[in-house]
Amino acid sequence: MKINRTFSIPVSTAMKLKTVRNQSALVGRAIEKYLNEKEDYSPSDLPTRQIMLVLRLREDCPQSIRVLIDDYFDSIPKEKASKDVSSRQKPPFRSLV
């Protein structure tokens, strides 16, 4: 069973949330995660590209893995690699009321 609630959130958060298809499910999962004290950092929360970059910078990363990561990033067109998440966001709300 579900119930509707109204809460105030920052405009920047609302703009990010607007890009999500099922906003209620996302907010519900986030609140459950918070209430269950599962806020701990998890590598599974990171995008794969970010994990690859961090792994590439580690001193204990084998050379063969570094070569594979370098090859992967060299194969991506520069304009695609430089796109930011914010460039994929929809335009801001027309009305916040």
The first five atom37 places (N, CA, C, CB, O) and aatype in JSON, in Angstrom:
{
  "aatype": [12, 11, 9, 2, 1, 16, 13, 15, 9, 14, 19, 15, 16, 0, 12, 11, 10, 11, 16, 19, 1, 2, 5, 15, 0, 10, 19, 7, 1, 0, 9, 6, 11, 18, 10, 2, 6, 11, 6, 3, 18, 15, 14, 15, 3, 10, 14, 16, 1, 5, 9, 12, 10, 19, 10, 1, 10, 1, 6, 3, 4, 14, 5, 15, 9, 1, 19, 10, 9, 3, 3, 18, 13, 3, 15, 9, 14, 11, 6, 11, 0, 15, 11, 3, 19, 15, 15, 1, 5, 11, 14, 14, 13, 1, 15, 10, 19],
  "atom_mask": [
    [1, 1, 1, 1, 1],
    [1, 1, 1, 1, 1],
    [1, 1, 1, 1, 1],
    [1, 1, 1, 1, 1],
    [1, 1, 1, 1, 1],
    [1, 1, 1, 1, 1],
    [1, 1, 1, 1, 1],
    [1, 1, 1, 1, 1],
    [1, 1, 1, 1, 1],
    [1, 1, 1, 1, 1],
    [1, 1, 1, 1, 1],
    [1, 1, 1, 1, 1],
    [1, 1, 1, 1, 1],
    [1, 1, 1, 1, 1],
    [1, 1, 1, 1, 1],
    [1, 1, 1, 1, 1],
    [1, 1, 1, 1, 1],
    [1, 1, 1, 1, 1],
    [1, 1, 1, 1, 1],
    [1, 1, 1, 1, 1],
    [1, 1, 1, 1, 1],
    [1, 1, 1, 1, 1],
    [1, 1, 1, 1, 1],
    [1, 1, 1, 1, 1],
    [1, 1, 1, 1, 1],
    [1, 1, 1, 1, 1],
    [1, 1, 1, 1, 1],
    [1, 1, 1, 0, 1],
    [1, 1, 1, 1, 1],
    [1, 1, 1, 1, 1],
    [1, 1, 1, 1, 1],
    [1, 1, 1, 1, 1],
    [1, 1, 1, 1, 1],
    [1, 1, 1, 1, 1],
    [1, 1, 1, 1, 1],
    [1, 1, 1, 1, 1],
    [1, 1, 1, 1, 1],
    [1, 1, 1, 1, 1],
    [1, 1, 1, 1, 1],
    [1, 1, 1, 1, 1],
    [1, 1, 1, 1, 1],
    [1, 1, 1, 1, 1],
    [1, 1, 1, 1, 1],
    [1, 1, 1, 1, 1],
    [1, 1, 1, 1, 1],
    [1, 1, 1, 1, 1],
    [1, 1, 1, 1, 1],
    [1, 1, 1, 1, 1],
    [1, 1, 1, 1, 1],
    [1, 1, 1, 1, 1],
    [1, 1, 1, 1, 1],
    [1, 1, 1, 1, 1],
    [1, 1, 1, 1, 1],
    [1, 1, 1, 1, 1],
    [1, 1, 1, 1, 1],
    [1, 1, 1, 1, 1],
    [1, 1, 1, 1, 1],
    [1, 1, 1, 1, 1],
    [1, 1, 1, 1, 1],
    [1, 1, 1, 1, 1],
    [1, 1, 1, 1, 1],
    [1, 1, 1, 1, 1],
    [1, 1, 1, 1, 1],
    [1, 1, 1, 1, 1],
    [1, 1, 1, 1, 1],
    [1, 1, 1, 1, 1],
    [1, 1, 1, 1, 1],
    [1, 1, 1, 1, 1],
    [1, 1, 1, 1, 1],
    [1, 1, 1, 1, 1],
    [1, 1, 1, 1, 1],
    [1, 1, 1, 1, 1],
    [1, 1, 1, 1, 1],
    [1, 1, 1, 1, 1],
    [1, 1, 1, 1, 1],
    [1, 1, 1, 1, 1],
    [1, 1, 1, 1, 1],
    [1, 1, 1, 1, 1],
    [1, 1, 1, 1, 1],
    [1, 1, 1, 1, 1],
    [1, 1, 1, 1, 1],
    [1, 1, 1, 1, 1],
    [1, 1, 1, 1, 1],
    [1, 1, 1, 1, 1],
    [1, 1, 1, 1, 1],
    [1, 1, 1, 1, 1],
    [1, 1, 1, 1, 1],
    [1, 1, 1, 1, 1],
    [1, 1, 1, 1, 1],
    [1, 1, 1, 1, 1],
    [1, 1, 1, 1, 1],
    [1, 1, 1, 1, 1],
    [1, 1, 1, 1, 1],
    [1, 1, 1, 1, 1],
    [1, 1, 1, 1, 1],
    [1, 1, 1, 1, 1],
    [1, 1, 1, 1, 1]
  ],
  "atom_positions": [
    [[0.84, -1.17, 0.0], [0.0, 0.0, 0.0], [0.89, 1.25, 0.0], [-0.96, -0.01, 1.22], [1.92, 1.27, 0.67]],
    [[0.5, 2.24, -0.73], [1.27, 3.48, -0.82], [0.42, 4.65, -0.39], [1.8, 3.69, -2.24], [-0.81, 4.59, -0.39]],
    [[1.11, 5.75, -0.02], [0.44, 6.97, 0.41], [1.19, 8.16, -0.17], [0.36, 7.06, 1.98], [2.42, 8.13, -0.27]],
    [[0.48, 9.19, -0.54], [1.09, 10.4, -1.07], [1.52, 11.31, 0.07], [0.13, 11.13, -2.02], [0.79, 11.47, 1.05]],
    [[2.7, 11.92, -0.07], [3.21, 12.89, 0.89], [3.78, 14.06, 0.1], [4.3, 12.26, 1.83], [4.22, 13.9, -1.04]],
    [[3.78, 15.23, 0.7], [4.33, 16.41, 0.07], [5.5, 16.91, 0.91], [3.25, 17.52, -0.1], [5.36, 17.12, 2.12]],
    [[6.65, 17.1, 0.26], [7.85, 17.58, 0.93], [8.48, 18.68, 0.1], [8.86, 16.42, 1.17], [8.28, 18.73, -1.12]],
    [[9.22, 19.55, 0.74], [9.96, 20.6, 0.05], [11.39, 20.12, -0.18], [9.95, 21.93, 0.85], [12.03, 19.6, 0.73]],
    [[11.87, 20.31, -1.41], [13.25, 19.95, -1.75], [13.86, 21.12, -2.52], [13.31, 18.62, -2.6], [13.13, 21.94, -3.09]],
    [[15.19, 21.21, -2.54], [15.84, 22.29, -3.29], [15.51, 22.2, -4.79], [17.37, 22.24, -3.08], [15.29, 21.11, -5.32]],
    [[15.47, 23.35, -5.44], [15.16, 23.41, -6.87], [16.16, 22.57, -7.67], [15.17, 24.86, -7.36], [15.77, 21.88, -8.61]],
    [[17.44, 22.63, -7.32], [18.44, 21.86, -8.06], [18.17, 20.36, -7.97], [19.85, 22.17, -7.53], [18.36, 19.64, -8.95]],
    [[17.72, 19.9, -6.82], [17.37, 18.49, -6.66], [16.14, 18.15, -7.5], [17.12, 18.15, -5.18], [16.09, 17.1, -8.13]],
    [[15.16, 19.04, -7.51], [13.95, 18.83, -8.29], [14.27, 18.76, -9.78], [12.93, 19.94, -8.02], [13.67, 17.97, -10.52]],
    [[15.22, 19.58, -10.23], [15.61, 19.56, -11.64], [16.28, 18.24, -12.01], [16.54, 20.73, -11.96], [16.03, 17.69, -13.08]],
    [[17.13, 17.73, -11.13], [17.76, 16.44, -11.38], [16.72, 15.33, -11.37], [18.86, 16.15, -10.33], [16.77, 14.41, -12.19]],
    [[15.8, 15.41, -10.44], [14.76, 14.39, -10.31], [13.83, 14.38, -11.51], [13.95, 14.63, -9.03], [13.26, 13.34, -11.84]],
    [[13.67, 15.51, -12.17], [12.78, 15.61, -13.32], [13.23, 14.71, -14.47], [12.71, 17.06, -13.8], [12.41, 14.29, -15.28]],
    [[14.52, 14.4, -14.53], [15.04, 13.57, -15.62], [14.78, 12.08, -15.4], [16.53, 13.81, -15.77], [15.01, 11.28, -16.31]],
    [[14.32, 11.71, -14.22], [14.09, 10.3, -13.89], [12.7, 9.89, -14.31], [14.3, 10.05, -12.38], [11.73, 10.62, -14.09]],
    [[12.59, 8.72, -14.92], [11.3, 8.24, -15.41], [10.31, 7.96, -14.28], [11.51, 6.98, -16.24], [9.19, 8.46, -14.31]],
    [[10.71, 7.18, -13.28], [9.8, 6.83, -12.18], [10.3, 7.53, -10.91], [9.72, 5.28, -11.97], [11.04, 6.94, -10.12]],
    [[9.9, 8.76, -10.74], [10.39, 9.59, -9.64], [9.98, 9.03, -8.29], [9.88, 11.0, -9.79], [10.78, 9.05, -7.35]],
    [[8.76, 8.54, -8.17], [8.28, 8.0, -6.89], [9.12, 6.81, -6.44], [6.81, 7.59, -7.0], [9.45, 6.69, -5.27]],
    [[9.45, 5.93, -7.38], [10.25, 4.76, -7.04], [11.65, 5.18, -6.58], [10.35, 3.8, -8.24], [12.18, 4.64, -5.61]],
    [[12.24, 6.15, -7.28], [13.58, 6.62, -6.91], [13.57, 7.24, -5.52], [14.09, 7.64, -7.93], [14.44, 6.93, -4.69]],
    [[12.61, 8.1, -5.25], [12.53, 8.76, -3.94], [12.27, 7.72, -2.85], [11.42, 9.83, -3.94], [12.86, 7.79, -1.78]],
    [[11.4, 6.76, -3.13], [11.12, 5.71, -2.15], [12.35, 4.89, -1.82], [0.0, 0.0, 0.0], [12.61, 4.6, -0.65]],
    [[13.13, 4.52, -2.86], [14.38, 3.76, -2.63], [15.38, 4.59, -1.84], [15.0, 3.32, -3.96], [16.04, 4.07, -0.94]],
    [[15.5, 5.87, -2.17], [16.46, 6.74, -1.48], [16.09, 6.88, 0.0], [16.51, 8.12, -2.14], [16.97, 6.84, 0.86]],
    [[14.82, 7.04, 0.28], [14.4, 7.19, 1.67], [14.61, 5.89, 2.43], [12.92, 7.62, 1.75], [15.07, 5.9, 3.57]],
    [[14.27, 4.76, 1.8], [14.49, 3.45, 2.44], [15.97, 3.24, 2.73], [13.96, 2.31, 1.54], [16.35, 2.78, 3.81]],
    [[16.81, 3.59, 1.76], [18.26, 3.44, 1.94], [18.73, 4.3, 3.11], [19.01, 3.84, 0.64], [19.54, 3.85, 3.93]],
    [[18.24, 5.52, 3.19], [18.61, 6.41, 4.27], [18.13, 5.87, 5.61], [18.04, 7.81, 4.03], [18.89, 5.82, 6.58]],
    [[16.88, 5.47, 5.67], [16.31, 4.99, 6.93], [16.93, 3.67, 7.39], [14.81, 4.83, 6.8], [16.99, 3.4, 8.59]],
    [[17.37, 2.88, 6.46], [18.01, 1.61, 6.8], [19.5, 1.78, 7.07], [17.8, 0.59, 5.69], [20.23, 0.8, 7.26]],
    [[19.95, 3.03, 7.08], [21.36, 3.37, 7.33], [22.3, 2.69, 6.36], [21.74, 2.99, 8.74], [23.39, 2.25, 6.74]],
    [[21.88, 2.61, 5.12], [22.73, 2.04, 4.08], [23.35, 3.14, 3.24], [21.93, 1.08, 3.2], [23.56, 2.97, 2.04]],
    [[23.63, 4.26, 3.87], [24.2, 5.38, 3.16], [25.69, 5.18, 2.86], [24.01, 6.65, 3.96], [26.31, 6.03, 2.21]],
    [[26.26, 4.08, 3.31], [27.68, 3.85, 3.12], [28.03, 3.87, 1.63], [28.1, 2.52, 3.74], [27.22, 3.51, 0.78]],
    [[29.23, 4.3, 1.36], [29.75, 4.33, 0.0], [29.83, 2.92, -0.56], [31.12, 5.01, -0.04], [30.26, 2.0, 0.13]],
    [[29.43, 2.77, -1.79], [29.53, 1.48, -2.46], [30.04, 1.72, -3.88], [28.16, 0.74, -2.48], [29.52, 2.58, -4.59]],
    [[31.05, 0.97, -4.32], [31.53, 1.12, -5.69], [30.44, 0.86, -6.73], [32.7, 0.19, -5.94], [30.51, 1.37, -7.85]],
    [[29.43, 0.08, -6.36], [28.35, -0.19, -7.32], [27.51, 1.05, -7.6], [27.46, -1.31, -6.8], [26.75, 1.07, -8.56]],
    [[27.64, 2.1, -6.77], [26.93, 3.35, -7.0], [27.61, 4.22, -8.06], [26.81, 4.12, -5.7], [27.01, 5.17, -8.56]],
    [[28.86, 3.91, -8.41], [29.62, 4.71, -9.36], [29.38, 4.25, -10.79], [31.11, 4.65, -9.04], [29.14, 3.06, -11.03]],
    [[29.45, 5.18, -11.74], [29.38, 4.79, -13.15], [30.63, 3.99, -13.54], [29.23, 6.04, -14.07], [31.71, 4.21, -12.99]],
    [[30.48, 3.07, -14.47], [31.59, 2.21, -14.89], [32.8, 3.02, -15.35], [31.14, 1.28, -16.01], [33.93, 2.69, -15.03]],
    [[32.55, 4.09, -16.11], [33.67, 4.91, -16.6], [34.48, 5.5, -15.45], [33.15, 6.04, -17.5], [35.7, 5.58, -15.53]],
    [[33.8, 5.92, -14.39], [34.51, 6.5, -13.25], [35.33, 5.43, -12.53], [33.51, 7.16, -12.27], [36.45, 5.7, -12.1]],
    [[34.78, 4.23, -12.4], [35.52, 3.14, -11.77], [36.77, 2.83, -12.59], [34.63, 1.87, -11.64], [37.84, 2.61, -12.03]],
    [[36.62, 2.82, -13.91], [37.77, 2.53, -14.77], [38.86, 3.59, -14.59], [37.34, 2.47, -16.24], [40.05, 3.25, -14.52]],
    [[38.47, 4.86, -14.52], [39.46, 5.92, -14.34], [40.18, 5.82, -13.0], [38.79, 7.29, -14.47], [41.39, 6.02, -12.93]],
    [[39.43, 5.51, -11.95], [40.04, 5.37, -10.63], [40.99, 4.17, -10.61], [38.95, 5.22, -9.54], [42.09, 4.26, -10.07]],
    [[40.55, 3.07, -11.19], [41.4, 1.88, -11.26], [42.69, 2.17, -12.03], [40.65, 0.71, -11.92], [43.76, 1.72, -11.64]],
    [[42.57, 2.92, -13.1], [43.73, 3.27, -13.94], [44.77, 4.04, -13.13], [43.3, 4.1, -15.17], [45.97, 3.91, -13.38]],
    [[44.33, 4.85, -12.17], [45.24, 5.68, -11.39], [45.88, 4.96, -10.21], [44.51, 6.89, -10.89], [46.83, 5.47, -9.61]],
    [[45.37, 3.79, -9.87], [45.93, 3.05, -8.73], [47.31, 2.5, -9.08], [44.98, 1.91, -8.31], [47.54, 2.02, -10.19]],
    [[48.22, 2.56, -8.12], [49.58, 2.06, -8.35], [49.62, 0.55, -8.48], [50.49, 2.51, -7.23], [50.48, 0.01, -9.17]],
    [[48.7, -0.15, -7.81], [48.71, -1.61, -7.84], [47.93, -2.2, -9.02], [48.14, -2.15, -6.55], [47.76, -3.41, -9.11]],
    [[47.46, -1.34, -9.93], [46.75, -1.81, -11.12], [47.75, -2.43, -12.09], [45.96, -0.64, -11.81], [48.74, -1.78, -12.45]],
    [[47.52, -3.67, -12.53], [48.45, -4.31, -13.46], [48.53, -3.54, -14.78], [48.01, -5.76, -13.74], [47.56, -2.93, -15.23]],
    [[49.7, -3.58, -15.38], [49.95, -2.86, -16.63], [48.99, -3.3, -17.73], [51.41, -3.06, -17.08], [48.53, -2.48, -18.52]],
    [[48.68, -4.59, -17.78], [47.78, -5.09, -18.82], [46.38, -4.48, -18.69], [47.68, -6.62, -18.75], [45.74, -4.2, -19.7]],
    [[45.92, -4.27, -17.47], [44.61, -3.64, -17.25], [44.67, -2.17, -17.65], [44.17, -3.78, -15.77], [43.73, -1.65, -18.26]],
    [[45.77, -1.5, -17.32], [45.93, -0.09, -17.7], [45.89, 0.07, -19.22], [47.26, 0.46, -17.15], [45.27, 1.01, -19.73]],
    [[46.53, -0.85, -19.94], [46.53, -0.79, -21.41], [45.11, -0.94, -21.95], [47.46, -1.89, -22.0], [44.71, -0.22, -22.86]],
    [[44.35, -1.88, -21.39], [42.97, -2.08, -21.83], [42.12, -0.84, -21.56], [42.36, -3.3, -21.12], [41.32, -0.44, -22.42]],
    [[42.27, -0.25, -20.4], [41.51, 0.96, -20.06], [41.9, 2.11, -20.99], [41.74, 1.36, -18.59], [41.04, 2.83, -21.49]],
    [[43.2, 2.27, -21.22], [43.67, 3.33, -22.12], [43.1, 3.12, -23.53], [45.22, 3.37, -22.16], [42.67, 4.07, -24.18]],
    [[43.11, 1.88, -24.01], [42.57, 1.58, -25.34], [41.09, 1.91, -25.41], [42.8, 0.11, -25.68], [40.61, 2.44, -26.42]],
    [[40.37, 1.59, -24.36], [38.94, 1.89, -24.33], [38.69, 3.38, -24.45], [38.3, 1.35, -23.04], [37.87, 3.81, -25.26]],
    [[39.4, 4.18, -23.64], [39.17, 5.62, -23.66], [39.71, 6.26, -24.94], [39.82, 6.27, -22.45], [39.2, 7.29, -25.38]],
    [[40.74, 5.67, -25.54], [41.24, 6.19, -26.82], [40.25, 5.93, -27.95], [42.6, 5.56, -27.15], [40.23, 6.67, -28.94]],
    [[39.43, 4.89, -27.81], [38.48, 4.54, -28.88], [37.21, 5.39, -28.84], [38.12, 3.08, -28.78], [36.43, 5.36, -29.8]],
    [[36.99, 6.13, -27.77], [35.79, 6.96, -27.64], [36.05, 8.31, -28.3], [35.39, 7.15, -26.15], [37.06, 8.95, -28.02]],
    [[35.14, 8.76, -29.18], [35.32, 10.1, -29.77], [35.4, 11.16, -28.67], [34.16, 10.42, -30.74], [34.7, 11.07, -27.66]],
    [[36.24, 12.14, -28.87], [36.5, 13.15, -27.83], [35.24, 13.89, -27.4], [37.53, 14.14, -28.33], [35.06, 14.15, -26.21]],
    [[34.34, 14.25, -28.35], [33.15, 14.99, -27.95], [32.22, 14.12, -27.12], [32.41, 15.51, -29.18], [31.54, 14.64, -26.23]],
    [[32.17, 12.81, -27.38], [31.33, 11.92, -26.58], [31.93, 11.75, -25.19], [31.18, 10.55, -27.27], [31.18, 11.71, -24.2]],
    [[33.24, 11.63, -25.09], [33.9, 11.43, -23.8], [33.79, 12.66, -22.91], [35.36, 11.08, -24.01], [33.81, 12.55, -21.69]],
    [[33.67, 13.82, -23.51], [33.64, 15.05, -22.71], [32.23, 15.47, -22.31], [34.3, 16.17, -23.47], [32.08, 16.43, -21.55]],
    [[31.2, 14.78, -22.81], [29.83, 15.15, -22.44], [29.62, 14.95, -20.96], [28.8, 14.33, -23.24], [30.07, 13.96, -20.37]],
    [[28.94, 15.9, -20.37], [28.66, 15.87, -18.94], [27.22, 15.42, -18.72], [28.91, 17.26, -18.29], [26.39, 15.55, -19.62]],
    [[26.93, 14.9, -17.54], [25.57, 14.48, -17.21], [24.6, 15.65, -17.37], [25.5, 13.91, -15.79], [23.47, 15.46, -17.79]],
    [[25.05, 16.84, -17.02], [24.16, 18.0, -17.09], [23.72, 18.31, -18.51], [24.85, 19.22, -16.49], [22.67, 18.92, -18.72]],
    [[24.51, 17.9, -19.51], [24.12, 18.16, -20.88], [22.98, 17.26, -21.32], [25.31, 17.98, -21.81], [22.32, 17.55, -22.32]],
    [[22.72, 16.18, -20.6], [21.63, 15.28, -20.94], [20.36, 15.61, -20.18], [22.04, 13.85, -20.67], [19.32, 14.99, -20.42]],
    [[20.41, 16.57, -19.27], [19.23, 16.91, -18.5], [18.25, 17.69, -19.36], [19.62, 17.72, -17.25], [18.63, 18.41, -20.28]],
    [[16.99, 17.53, -19.04], [15.95, 18.28, -19.73], [16.01, 19.73, -19.27], [14.54, 17.66, -19.46], [16.6, 20.04, -18.23]],
    [[15.41, 20.62, -20.04], [15.39, 22.04, -19.63], [14.73, 22.21, -18.27], [14.66, 22.9, -20.68], [13.94, 21.36, -17.85]],
    [[15.04, 23.29, -17.57], [14.46, 23.52, -16.24], [12.94, 23.6, -16.3], [15.03, 24.8, -15.63], [12.35, 23.77, -17.36]],
    [[12.34, 23.48, -15.12], [10.89, 23.58, -15.02], [10.41, 24.9, -15.6], [10.44, 23.43, -13.57], [11.07, 25.93, -15.46]],
    [[9.26, 24.87, -16.23], [8.64, 26.12, -16.67], [8.02, 26.82, -15.48], [7.58, 25.87, -17.76], [8.03, 28.05, -15.38]],
    [[7.49, 26.02, -14.59], [6.88, 26.57, -13.39], [7.17, 25.64, -12.23], [5.36, 26.78, -13.57], [7.06, 24.42, -12.37]],
    [[7.51, 26.18, -11.12], [7.79, 25.38, -9.95], [6.59, 25.31, -9.04], [8.99, 25.93, -9.21], [6.67, 24.75, -7.95]],
    [[5.48, 25.87, -9.45], [4.27, 25.88, -8.63], [3.36, 24.75, -9.05], [3.54, 27.23, -8.73], [2.28, 24.58, -8.49]]
  ]
}
